[in-house]
Amino acid sequence: MEQDGGPLSARPALESEGLRFLHVTVGSLLATYGWYVVLCCALLYAVFQKLSTRLRASRGSQLDAAAAEPDAVVK
């Protein structure tokens, strides 16, 4: 196994410092707010599914109403 900092030493110092900062920042945010992020994603998914079901049902009822009166479509 490589020594600590082995893969990062091939990169410029500024880039490796930025990557370390990003790693620490993202890790800290996920450690602090990880469950909130997971719960918000699950809630957004459920809302999206509910809205898409309602939209699909409303489009289906509009298509059924148009198909029920073919004379109105012809005129």
N, CA, C and O atoms as a Maestro MAE file, in Angstrom:
{
 s_m_m2io_version
 :::
 2.0.0
}

f_m_ct {
 s_m_title
 :::
 protein
 m_atom[300] {
  # First column is atom index #
  i_m_mmod_type
  r_m_x_coord
  r_m_y_coord
  r_m_z_coord
  i_m_residue_number
  s_m_chain_name
  s_m_pdb_residue_name
  s_m_pdb_atom_name
  i_m_atomic_number
  :::
  1 25 0.846 -1.176 0.000 1 A "MET " " N  " 7
  2 3 0.000 0.000 0.000 1 A "MET " " CA " 6
  3 2 0.887 1.235 0.000 1 A "MET " " C  " 6
  4 15 1.984 1.206 0.559 1 A "MET " " O  " 8
  5 25 0.433 2.311 -0.614 2 A "GLU " " N  " 7
  6 3 1.231 3.521 -0.725 2 A "GLU " " CA " 6
  7 2 1.215 4.304 0.587 2 A "GLU " " C  " 6
  8 15 0.320 4.149 1.417 2 A "GLU " " O  " 8
  9 25 2.228 5.143 0.743 3 A "GLN " " N  " 7
  10 3 2.319 5.956 1.941 3 A "GLN " " CA " 6
  11 2 1.262 7.054 1.905 3 A "GLN " " C  " 6
  12 15 0.692 7.359 0.857 3 A "GLN " " O  " 8
  13 25 1.014 7.644 3.082 4 A "ASP " " N  " 7
  14 3 0.048 8.751 3.141 4 A "ASP " " CA " 6
  15 2 0.526 9.895 2.269 4 A "ASP " " C  " 6
  16 15 1.680 10.313 2.351 4 A "ASP " " O  " 8
  17 25 -0.362 10.392 1.442 5 A "GLY " " N  " 7
  18 3 -0.021 11.515 0.590 5 A "GLY " " CA " 6
  19 2 0.657 11.104 -0.691 5 A "GLY " " C  " 6
  20 15 1.028 11.968 -1.486 5 A "GLY " " O  " 8
  21 25 0.833 9.825 -0.921 6 A "GLY " " N  " 7
  22 3 1.498 9.343 -2.126 6 A "GLY " " CA " 6
  23 2 0.792 9.766 -3.393 6 A "GLY " " C  " 6
  24 15 1.417 10.382 -4.256 6 A "GLY " " O  " 8
  25 25 -0.502 9.458 -3.544 7 A "PRO " " N  " 7
  26 3 -1.193 9.853 -4.771 7 A "PRO " " CA " 6
  27 2 -1.346 11.365 -4.910 7 A "PRO " " C  " 6
  28 15 -1.371 11.886 -6.025 7 A "PRO " " O  " 8
  29 25 -1.447 12.063 -3.797 8 A "LEU " " N  " 7
  30 3 -1.620 13.499 -3.853 8 A "LEU " " CA " 6
  31 2 -0.309 14.218 -4.156 8 A "LEU " " C  " 6
  32 15 -0.337 15.341 -4.660 8 A "LEU " " O  " 8
  33 25 0.829 13.610 -3.868 9 A "SER " " N  " 7
  34 3 2.102 14.278 -4.088 9 A "SER " " CA " 6
  35 2 2.393 14.458 -5.573 9 A "SER " " C  " 6
  36 15 3.200 15.316 -5.932 9 A "SER " " O  " 8
  37 25 1.759 13.675 -6.449 10 A "ALA " " N  " 7
  38 3 1.961 13.816 -7.881 10 A "ALA " " CA " 6
  39 2 1.234 15.045 -8.419 10 A "ALA " " C  " 6
  40 15 1.555 15.516 -9.510 10 A "ALA " " O  " 8
  41 25 0.282 15.562 -7.694 11 A "ARG " " N  " 7
  42 3 -0.484 16.727 -8.114 11 A "ARG " " CA " 6
  43 2 0.172 17.994 -7.581 11 A "ARG " " C  " 6
  44 15 0.948 17.937 -6.627 11 A "ARG " " O  " 8
  45 25 -0.133 19.128 -8.186 12 A "PRO " " N  " 7
  46 3 0.390 20.396 -7.661 12 A "PRO " " CA " 6
  47 2 -0.118 20.652 -6.241 12 A "PRO " " C  " 6
  48 15 -1.185 20.170 -5.860 12 A "PRO " " O  " 8
  49 25 0.643 21.402 -5.477 13 A "ALA " " N  " 7
  50 3 0.314 21.648 -4.072 13 A "ALA " " CA " 6
  51 2 -1.033 22.347 -3.924 13 A "ALA " " C  " 6
  52 15 -1.805 22.021 -3.021 13 A "ALA " " O  " 8
  53 25 -1.320 23.301 -4.799 14 A "LEU " " N  " 7
  54 3 -2.572 24.035 -4.698 14 A "LEU " " CA " 6
  55 2 -3.771 23.125 -4.936 14 A "LEU " " C  " 6
  56 15 -4.785 23.236 -4.246 14 A "LEU " " O  " 8
  57 25 -3.657 22.227 -5.910 15 A "GLU " " N  " 7
  58 3 -4.757 21.315 -6.207 15 A "GLU " " CA " 6
  59 2 -4.974 20.332 -5.064 15 A "GLU " " C  " 6
  60 15 -6.117 20.082 -4.680 15 A "GLU " " O  " 8
  61 25 -3.913 19.778 -4.518 16 A "SER " " N  " 7
  62 3 -4.067 18.820 -3.424 16 A "SER " " CA " 6
  63 2 -4.621 19.503 -2.176 16 A "SER " " C  " 6
  64 15 -5.376 18.899 -1.415 16 A "SER " " O  " 8
  65 25 -4.242 20.769 -1.968 17 A "GLU " " N  " 7
  66 3 -4.776 21.506 -0.822 17 A "GLU " " CA " 6
  67 2 -6.276 21.755 -1.011 17 A "GLU " " C  " 6
  68 15 -7.046 21.663 -0.054 17 A "GLU " " O  " 8
  69 25 -6.687 22.067 -2.235 18 A "GLY " " N  " 7
  70 3 -8.105 22.278 -2.518 18 A "GLY " " CA " 6
  71 2 -8.900 21.004 -2.351 18 A "GLY " " C  " 6
  72 15 -10.021 21.024 -1.841 18 A "GLY " " O  " 8
  73 25 -8.314 19.879 -2.787 19 A "LEU " " N  " 7
  74 3 -8.998 18.593 -2.627 19 A "LEU " " CA " 6
  75 2 -9.140 18.221 -1.163 19 A "LEU " " C  " 6
  76 15 -10.177 17.705 -0.747 19 A "LEU " " O  " 8
  77 25 -8.109 18.480 -0.386 20 A "ARG " " N  " 7
  78 3 -8.191 18.195 1.047 20 A "ARG " " CA " 6
  79 2 -9.266 19.043 1.710 20 A "ARG " " C  " 6
  80 15 -10.037 18.550 2.534 20 A "ARG " " O  " 8
  81 25 -9.314 20.337 1.341 21 A "PHE " " N  " 7
  82 3 -10.332 21.232 1.905 21 A "PHE " " CA " 6
  83 2 -11.727 20.754 1.536 21 A "PHE " " C  " 6
  84 15 -12.622 20.737 2.381 21 A "PHE " " O  " 8
  85 25 -11.918 20.364 0.275 22 A "LEU " " N  " 7
  86 3 -13.214 19.869 -0.170 22 A "LEU " " CA " 6
  87 2 -13.590 18.590 0.568 22 A "LEU " " C  " 6
  88 15 -14.735 18.426 0.991 22 A "LEU " " O  " 8
  89 25 -12.639 17.697 0.720 23 A "HIS " " N  " 7
  90 3 -12.894 16.433 1.418 23 A "HIS " " CA " 6
  91 2 -13.302 16.686 2.870 23 A "HIS " " C  " 6
  92 15 -14.247 16.072 3.364 23 A "HIS " " O  " 8
  93 25 -12.604 17.572 3.542 24 A "VAL " " N  " 7
  94 3 -12.908 17.873 4.945 24 A "VAL " " CA " 6
  95 2 -14.260 18.566 5.064 24 A "VAL " " C  " 6
  96 15 -15.047 18.257 5.959 24 A "VAL " " O  " 8
  97 25 -14.526 19.502 4.162 25 A "THR " " N  " 7
  98 3 -15.790 20.251 4.222 25 A "THR " " CA " 6
  99 2 -16.986 19.345 3.962 25 A "THR " " C  " 6
  100 15 -17.953 19.358 4.724 25 A "THR " " O  " 8
  101 25 -16.926 18.558 2.893 26 A "VAL " " N  " 7
  102 3 -18.035 17.665 2.553 26 A "VAL " " CA " 6
  103 2 -18.211 16.606 3.640 26 A "VAL " " C  " 6
  104 15 -19.335 16.296 4.032 26 A "VAL " " O  " 8
  105 25 -17.122 16.064 4.114 27 A "GLY " " N  " 7
  106 3 -17.200 15.069 5.184 27 A "GLY " " CA " 6
  107 2 -17.821 15.631 6.447 27 A "GLY " " C  " 6
  108 15 -18.618 14.963 7.107 27 A "GLY " " O  " 8
  109 25 -17.456 16.857 6.782 28 A "SER " " N  " 7
  110 3 -18.015 17.495 7.969 28 A "SER " " CA " 6
  111 2 -19.508 17.760 7.801 28 A "SER " " C  " 6
  112 15 -20.289 17.514 8.720 28 A "SER " " O  " 8
  113 25 -19.908 18.260 6.632 29 A "LEU " " N  " 7
  114 3 -21.332 18.520 6.399 29 A "LEU " " CA " 6
  115 2 -22.154 17.238 6.439 29 A "LEU " " C  " 6
  116 15 -23.239 17.213 7.019 29 A "LEU " " O  " 8
  117 25 -21.644 16.176 5.826 30 A "LEU " " N  " 7
  118 3 -22.376 14.910 5.842 30 A "LEU " " CA " 6
  119 2 -22.430 14.318 7.237 30 A "LEU " " C  " 6
  120 15 -23.434 13.714 7.616 30 A "LEU " " O  " 8
  121 25 -21.369 14.482 8.000 31 A "ALA " " N  " 7
  122 3 -21.371 13.969 9.366 31 A "ALA " " CA " 6
  123 2 -22.378 14.724 10.226 31 A "ALA " " C  " 6
  124 15 -23.006 14.144 11.111 31 A "ALA " " O  " 8
  125 25 -22.528 16.016 9.963 32 A "THR " " N  " 7
  126 3 -23.433 16.824 10.763 32 A "THR " " CA " 6
  127 2 -24.875 16.706 10.298 32 A "THR " " C  " 6
  128 15 -25.784 16.534 11.111 32 A "THR " " O  " 8
  129 25 -25.087 16.797 8.978 33 A "TYR " " N  " 7
  130 3 -26.441 16.871 8.433 33 A "TYR " " CA " 6
  131 2 -26.815 15.689 7.552 33 A "TYR " " C  " 6
  132 15 -27.753 15.796 6.762 33 A "TYR " " O  " 8
  133 25 -26.120 14.581 7.659 34 A "GLY " " N  " 7
  134 3 -26.344 13.448 6.768 34 A "GLY " " CA " 6
  135 2 -27.759 12.910 6.787 34 A "GLY " " C  " 6
  136 15 -28.335 12.648 5.731 34 A "GLY " " O  " 8
  137 25 -28.324 12.741 7.965 35 A "TRP " " N  " 7
  138 3 -29.677 12.191 8.049 35 A "TRP " " CA " 6
  139 2 -30.703 13.163 7.494 35 A "TRP " " C  " 6
  140 15 -31.702 12.749 6.904 35 A "TRP " " O  " 8
  141 25 -30.462 14.443 7.678 36 A "TYR " " N  " 7
  142 3 -31.382 15.432 7.113 36 A "TYR " " CA " 6
  143 2 -31.359 15.379 5.584 36 A "TYR " " C  " 6
  144 15 -32.402 15.487 4.940 36 A "TYR " " O  " 8
  145 25 -30.185 15.214 5.018 37 A "VAL " " N  " 7
  146 3 -30.060 15.123 3.556 37 A "VAL " " CA " 6
  147 2 -30.790 13.885 3.044 37 A "VAL " " C  " 6
  148 15 -31.511 13.956 2.048 37 A "VAL " " O  " 8
  149 25 -30.609 12.767 3.709 38 A "VAL " " N  " 7
  150 3 -31.275 11.527 3.303 38 A "VAL " " CA " 6
  151 2 -32.791 11.664 3.410 38 A "VAL " " C  " 6
  152 15 -33.513 11.276 2.491 38 A "VAL " " O  " 8
  153 25 -33.272 12.205 4.507 39 A "LEU " " N  " 7
  154 3 -34.715 12.372 4.696 39 A "LEU " " CA " 6
  155 2 -35.307 13.364 3.693 39 A "LEU " " C  " 6
  156 15 -36.415 13.150 3.201 39 A "LEU " " O  " 8
  157 25 -34.599 14.428 3.388 40 A "CYS " " N  " 7
  158 3 -35.086 15.398 2.395 40 A "CYS " " CA " 6
  159 2 -35.154 14.769 1.011 40 A "CYS " " C  " 6
  160 15 -36.106 15.012 0.269 40 A "CYS " " O  " 8
  161 25 -34.167 13.973 0.656 41 A "CYS " " N  " 7
  162 3 -34.197 13.287 -0.640 41 A "CYS " " CA " 6
  163 2 -35.363 12.314 -0.718 41 A "CYS " " C  " 6
  164 15 -36.037 12.233 -1.745 41 A "CYS " " O  " 8
  165 25 -35.604 11.581 0.352 42 A "ALA " " N  " 7
  166 3 -36.731 10.643 0.367 42 A "ALA " " CA " 6
  167 2 -38.060 11.392 0.280 42 A "ALA " " C  " 6
  168 15 -38.975 10.943 -0.410 42 A "ALA " " O  " 8
  169 25 -38.175 12.513 0.961 43 A "LEU " " N  " 7
  170 3 -39.391 13.317 0.911 43 A "LEU " " CA " 6
  171 2 -39.613 13.900 -0.483 43 A "LEU " " C  " 6
  172 15 -40.734 13.880 -0.991 43 A "LEU " " O  " 8
  173 25 -38.565 14.414 -1.097 44 A "LEU " " N  " 7
  174 3 -38.684 14.943 -2.455 44 A "LEU " " CA " 6
  175 2 -39.076 13.853 -3.444 44 A "LEU " " C  " 6
  176 15 -39.868 14.096 -4.354 44 A "LEU " " O  " 8
  177 25 -38.530 12.662 -3.270 45 A "TYR " " N  " 7
  178 3 -38.885 11.544 -4.141 45 A "TYR " " CA " 6
  179 2 -40.366 11.194 -3.997 45 A "TYR " " C  " 6
  180 15 -41.049 10.968 -4.995 45 A "TYR " " O  " 8
  181 25 -40.862 11.150 -2.763 46 A "ALA " " N  " 7
  182 3 -42.261 10.817 -2.530 46 A "ALA " " CA " 6
  183 2 -43.183 11.884 -3.115 46 A "ALA " " C  " 6
  184 15 -44.211 11.553 -3.707 46 A "ALA " " O  " 8
  185 25 -42.832 13.147 -2.959 47 A "VAL " " N  " 7
  186 3 -43.648 14.230 -3.519 47 A "VAL " " CA " 6
  187 2 -43.652 14.153 -5.037 47 A "VAL " " C  " 6
  188 15 -44.698 14.322 -5.663 47 A "VAL " " O  " 8
  189 25 -42.504 13.901 -5.629 48 A "PHE " " N  " 7
  190 3 -42.417 13.790 -7.087 48 A "PHE " " CA " 6
  191 2 -43.281 12.640 -7.596 48 A "PHE " " C  " 6
  192 15 -43.977 12.785 -8.600 48 A "PHE " " O  " 8
  193 25 -43.241 11.513 -6.918 49 A "GLN " " N  " 7
  194 3 -44.053 10.372 -7.331 49 A "GLN " " CA " 6
  195 2 -45.543 10.681 -7.205 49 A "GLN " " C  " 6
  196 15 -46.322 10.307 -8.081 49 A "GLN " " O  " 8
  197 25 -45.945 11.345 -6.148 50 A "LYS " " N  " 7
  198 3 -47.344 11.692 -5.939 50 A "LYS " " CA " 6
  199 2 -47.829 12.664 -7.015 50 A "LYS " " C  " 6
  200 15 -48.923 12.501 -7.556 50 A "LYS " " O  " 8
  201 25 -47.017 13.667 -7.322 51 A "LEU " " N  " 7
  202 3 -47.401 14.641 -8.339 51 A "LEU " " CA " 6
  203 2 -47.455 14.016 -9.727 51 A "LEU " " C  " 6
  204 15 -48.346 14.337 -10.513 51 A "LEU " " O  " 8
  205 25 -46.525 13.139 -10.034 52 A "SER " " N  " 7
  206 3 -46.546 12.508 -11.350 52 A "SER " " CA " 6
  207 2 -47.751 11.586 -11.496 52 A "SER " " C  " 6
  208 15 -48.306 11.473 -12.589 52 A "SER " " O  " 8
  209 25 -48.166 10.926 -10.420 53 A "THR " " N  " 7
  210 3 -49.356 10.075 -10.462 53 A "THR " " CA " 6
  211 2 -50.605 10.920 -10.692 53 A "THR " " C  " 6
  212 15 -51.470 10.556 -11.489 53 A "THR " " O  " 8
  213 25 -50.695 12.038 -10.000 54 A "ARG " " N  " 7
  214 3 -51.856 12.925 -10.181 54 A "ARG " " CA " 6
  215 2 -51.884 13.508 -11.592 54 A "ARG " " C  " 6
  216 15 -52.947 13.591 -12.207 54 A "ARG " " O  " 8
  217 25 -50.740 13.904 -12.099 55 A "LEU " " N  " 7
  218 3 -50.672 14.470 -13.444 55 A "LEU " " CA " 6
  219 2 -51.056 13.427 -14.483 55 A "LEU " " C  " 6
  220 15 -51.781 13.725 -15.432 55 A "LEU " " O  " 8
  221 25 -50.571 12.209 -14.302 56 A "ARG " " N  " 7
  222 3 -50.903 11.125 -15.229 56 A "ARG " " CA " 6
  223 2 -52.404 10.829 -15.192 56 A "ARG " " C  " 6
  224 15 -53.010 10.574 -16.232 56 A "ARG " " O  " 8
  225 25 -53.002 10.861 -14.006 57 A "ALA " " N  " 7
  226 3 -54.441 10.602 -13.874 57 A "ALA " " CA " 6
  227 2 -55.264 11.716 -14.518 57 A "ALA " " C  " 6
  228 15 -56.281 11.443 -15.156 57 A "ALA " " O  " 8
  229 25 -54.836 12.958 -14.358 58 A "SER " " N  " 7
  230 3 -55.594 14.065 -14.952 58 A "SER " " CA " 6
  231 2 -55.480 14.052 -16.475 58 A "SER " " C  " 6
  232 15 -56.450 14.365 -17.166 58 A "SER " " O  " 8
  233 25 -54.327 13.701 -16.998 59 A "ARG " " N  " 7
  234 3 -54.174 13.588 -18.448 59 A "ARG " " CA " 6
  235 2 -55.013 12.439 -18.993 59 A "ARG " " C  " 6
  236 15 -55.590 12.548 -20.074 59 A "ARG " " O  " 8
  237 25 -55.080 11.359 -18.263 60 A "GLY " " N  " 7
  238 3 -55.870 10.209 -18.686 60 A "GLY " " CA " 6
  239 2 -57.350 10.533 -18.727 60 A "GLY " " C  " 6
  240 15 -58.053 10.099 -19.639 60 A "GLY " " O  " 8
  241 25 -57.839 11.297 -17.743 61 A "SER " " N  " 7
  242 3 -59.258 11.660 -17.729 61 A "SER " " CA " 6
  243 2 -59.578 12.632 -18.863 61 A "SER " " C  " 6
  244 15 -60.676 12.590 -19.420 61 A "SER " " O  " 8
  245 25 -58.635 13.506 -19.210 62 A "GLN " " N  " 7
  246 3 -58.854 14.416 -20.339 62 A "GLN " " CA " 6
  247 2 -58.913 13.640 -21.648 62 A "GLN " " C  " 6
  248 15 -59.730 13.942 -22.517 62 A "GLN " " O  " 8
  249 25 -58.053 12.650 -21.787 63 A "LEU " " N  " 7
  250 3 -58.055 11.841 -23.001 63 A "LEU " " CA " 6
  251 2 -59.321 10.987 -23.087 63 A "LEU " " C  " 6
  252 15 -59.854 10.790 -24.179 63 A "LEU " " O  " 8
  253 25 -59.805 10.483 -21.964 64 A "ASP " " N  " 7
  254 3 -61.038 9.696 -21.950 64 A "ASP " " CA " 6
  255 2 -62.235 10.561 -22.342 64 A "ASP " " C  " 6
  256 15 -63.121 10.099 -23.061 64 A "ASP " " O  " 8
  257 25 -62.269 11.798 -21.881 65 A "ALA " " N  " 7
  258 3 -63.374 12.696 -22.212 65 A "ALA " " CA " 6
  259 2 -63.369 13.017 -23.706 65 A "ALA " " C  " 6
  260 15 -64.430 13.106 -24.323 65 A "ALA " " O  " 8
  261 25 -62.218 13.186 -24.273 66 A "ALA " " N  " 7
  262 3 -62.123 13.485 -25.704 66 A "ALA " " CA " 6
  263 2 -62.481 12.259 -26.533 66 A "ALA " " C  " 6
  264 15 -63.083 12.395 -27.598 66 A "ALA " " O  " 8
  265 25 -62.131 11.089 -26.077 67 A "ALA " " N  " 7
  266 3 -62.424 9.868 -26.810 67 A "ALA " " CA " 6
  267 2 -63.901 9.503 -26.719 67 A "ALA " " C  " 6
  268 15 -64.408 8.791 -27.586 67 A "ALA " " O  " 8
  269 25 -64.600 9.972 -25.695 68 A "ALA " " N  " 7
  270 3 -66.010 9.638 -25.517 68 A "ALA " " CA " 6
  271 2 -66.892 10.365 -26.535 68 A "ALA " " C  " 6
  272 15 -67.970 9.871 -26.865 68 A "ALA " " O  " 8
  273 25 -66.467 11.516 -27.037 69 A "GLU " " N  " 7
  274 3 -67.263 12.292 -27.980 69 A "GLU " " CA " 6
  275 2 -66.520 12.440 -29.308 69 A "GLU " " C  " 6
  276 15 -65.904 13.479 -29.545 69 A "GLU " " O  " 8
  277 25 -66.559 11.442 -30.168 70 A "PRO " " N  " 7
  278 3 -65.838 11.551 -31.434 70 A "PRO " " CA " 6
  279 2 -66.471 12.570 -32.387 70 A "PRO " " C  " 6
  280 15 -65.778 13.122 -33.241 70 A "PRO " " O  " 8
  281 25 -67.777 12.825 -32.254 71 A "ASP " " N  " 7
  282 3 -68.429 13.808 -33.119 71 A "ASP " " CA " 6
  283 2 -67.900 15.221 -32.848 71 A "ASP " " C  " 6
  284 15 -67.766 16.024 -33.773 71 A "ASP " " O  " 8
  285 25 -67.604 15.518 -31.599 72 A "ALA " " N  " 7
  286 3 -67.073 16.832 -31.249 72 A "ALA " " CA " 6
  287 2 -65.682 17.013 -31.834 72 A "ALA " " C  " 6
  288 15 -65.309 18.127 -32.200 72 A "ALA " " O  " 8
  289 25 -64.916 15.947 -31.927 73 A "VAL " " N  " 7
  290 3 -63.573 16.027 -32.478 73 A "VAL " " CA " 6
  291 2 -63.638 16.255 -33.992 73 A "VAL " " C  " 6
  292 15 -62.831 17.002 -34.545 73 A "VAL " " O  " 8
  293 25 -64.590 15.616 -34.652 74 A "VAL " " N  " 7
  294 3 -64.727 15.723 -36.108 74 A "VAL " " CA " 6
  295 2 -65.169 17.122 -36.510 74 A "VAL " " C  " 6
  296 15 -64.686 17.663 -37.505 74 A "VAL " " O  " 8
  297 25 -66.074 17.708 -35.752 75 A "LYS " " N  " 7
  298 3 -66.593 19.041 -36.072 75 A "LYS " " CA " 6
  299 2 -65.516 20.033 -35.859 75 A "LYS " " C  " 6
  300 15 -65.727 21.228 -36.068 75 A "LYS " " O  " 8
  :::
 }
 m_bond[299] {
  # First column is bond index #
  i_m_from
  i_m_to
  i_m_order
  :::
  1 1 2 1
  2 2 3 1
  3 3 4 2
  4 3 5 1
  5 5 6 1
  6 6 7 1
  7 7 8 2
  8 7 9 1
  9 9 10 1
  10 10 11 1
  11 11 12 2
  12 11 13 1
  13 13 14 1
  14 14 15 1
  15 15 16 2
  16 15 17 1
  17 17 18 1
  18 18 19 1
  19 19 20 2
  20 19 21 1
  21 21 22 1
  22 22 23 1
  23 23 24 2
  24 23 25 1
  25 25 26 1
  26 26 27 1
  27 27 28 2
  28 27 29 1
  29 29 30 1
  30 30 31 1
  31 31 32 2
  32 31 33 1
  33 33 34 1
  34 34 35 1
  35 35 36 2
  36 35 37 1
  37 37 38 1
  38 38 39 1
  39 39 40 2
  40 39 41 1
  41 41 42 1
  42 42 43 1
  43 43 44 2
  44 43 45 1
  45 45 46 1
  46 46 47 1
  47 47 48 2
  48 47 49 1
  49 49 50 1
  50 50 51 1
  51 51 52 2
  52 51 53 1
  53 53 54 1
  54 54 55 1
  55 55 56 2
  56 55 57 1
  57 57 58 1
  58 58 59 1
  59 59 60 2
  60 59 61 1
  61 61 62 1
  62 62 63 1
  63 63 64 2
  64 63 65 1
  65 65 66 1
  66 66 67 1
  67 67 68 2
  68 67 69 1
  69 69 70 1
  70 70 71 1
  71 71 72 2
  72 71 73 1
  73 73 74 1
  74 74 75 1
  75 75 76 2
  76 75 77 1
  77 77 78 1
  78 78 79 1
  79 79 80 2
  80 79 81 1
  81 81 82 1
  82 82 83 1
  83 83 84 2
  84 83 85 1
  85 85 86 1
  86 86 87 1
  87 87 88 2
  88 87 89 1
  89 89 90 1
  90 90 91 1
  91 91 92 2
  92 91 93 1
  93 93 94 1
  94 94 95 1
  95 95 96 2
  96 95 97 1
  97 97 98 1
  98 98 99 1
  99 99 100 2
  100 99 101 1
  101 101 102 1
  102 102 103 1
  103 103 104 2
  104 103 105 1
  105 105 106 1
  106 106 107 1
  107 107 108 2
  108 107 109 1
  109 109 110 1
  110 110 111 1
  111 111 112 2
  112 111 113 1
  113 113 114 1
  114 114 115 1
  115 115 116 2
  116 115 117 1
  117 117 118 1
  118 118 119 1
  119 119 120 2
  120 119 121 1
  121 121 122 1
  122 122 123 1
  123 123 124 2
  124 123 125 1
  125 125 126 1
  126 126 127 1
  127 127 128 2
  128 127 129 1
  129 129 130 1
  130 130 131 1
  131 131 132 2
  132 131 133 1
  133 133 134 1
  134 134 135 1
  135 135 136 2
  136 135 137 1
  137 137 138 1
  138 138 139 1
  139 139 140 2
  140 139 141 1
  141 141 142 1
  142 142 143 1
  143 143 144 2
  144 143 145 1
  145 145 146 1
  146 146 147 1
  147 147 148 2
  148 147 149 1
  149 149 150 1
  150 150 151 1
  151 151 152 2
  152 151 153 1
  153 153 154 1
  154 154 155 1
  155 155 156 2
  156 155 157 1
  157 157 158 1
  158 158 159 1
  159 159 160 2
  160 159 161 1
  161 161 162 1
  162 162 163 1
  163 163 164 2
  164 163 165 1
  165 165 166 1
  166 166 167 1
  167 167 168 2
  168 167 169 1
  169 169 170 1
  170 170 171 1
  171 171 172 2
  172 171 173 1
  173 173 174 1
  174 174 175 1
  175 175 176 2
  176 175 177 1
  177 177 178 1
  178 178 179 1
  179 179 180 2
  180 179 181 1
  181 181 182 1
  182 182 183 1
  183 183 184 2
  184 183 185 1
  185 185 186 1
  186 186 187 1
  187 187 188 2
  188 187 189 1
  189 189 190 1
  190 190 191 1
  191 191 192 2
  192 191 193 1
  193 193 194 1
  194 194 195 1
  195 195 196 2
  196 195 197 1
  197 197 198 1
  198 198 199 1
  199 199 200 2
  200 199 201 1
  201 201 202 1
  202 202 203 1
  203 203 204 2
  204 203 205 1
  205 205 206 1
  206 206 207 1
  207 207 208 2
  208 207 209 1
  209 209 210 1
  210 210 211 1
  211 211 212 2
  212 211 213 1
  213 213 214 1
  214 214 215 1
  215 215 216 2
  216 215 217 1
  217 217 218 1
  218 218 219 1
  219 219 220 2
  220 219 221 1
  221 221 222 1
  222 222 223 1
  223 223 224 2
  224 223 225 1
  225 225 226 1
  226 226 227 1
  227 227 228 2
  228 227 229 1
  229 229 230 1
  230 230 231 1
  231 231 232 2
  232 231 233 1
  233 233 234 1
  234 234 235 1
  235 235 236 2
  236 235 237 1
  237 237 238 1
  238 238 239 1
  239 239 240 2
  240 239 241 1
  241 241 242 1
  242 242 243 1
  243 243 244 2
  244 243 245 1
  245 245 246 1
  246 246 247 1
  247 247 248 2
  248 247 249 1
  249 249 250 1
  250 250 251 1
  251 251 252 2
  252 251 253 1
  253 253 254 1
  254 254 255 1
  255 255 256 2
  256 255 257 1
  257 257 258 1
  258 258 259 1
  259 259 260 2
  260 259 261 1
  261 261 262 1
  262 262 263 1
  263 263 264 2
  264 263 265 1
  265 265 266 1
  266 266 267 1
  267 267 268 2
  268 267 269 1
  269 269 270 1
  270 270 271 1
  271 271 272 2
  272 271 273 1
  273 273 274 1
  274 274 275 1
  275 275 276 2
  276 275 277 1
  277 277 278 1
  278 278 279 1
  279 279 280 2
  280 279 281 1
  281 281 282 1
  282 282 283 1
  283 283 284 2
  284 283 285 1
  285 285 286 1
  286 286 287 1
  287 287 288 2
  288 287 289 1
  289 289 290 1
  290 290 291 1
  291 291 292 2
  292 291 293 1
  293 293 294 1
  294 294 295 1
  295 295 296 2
  296 295 297 1
  297 297 298 1
  298 298 299 1
  299 299 300 2
  :::
 }
}
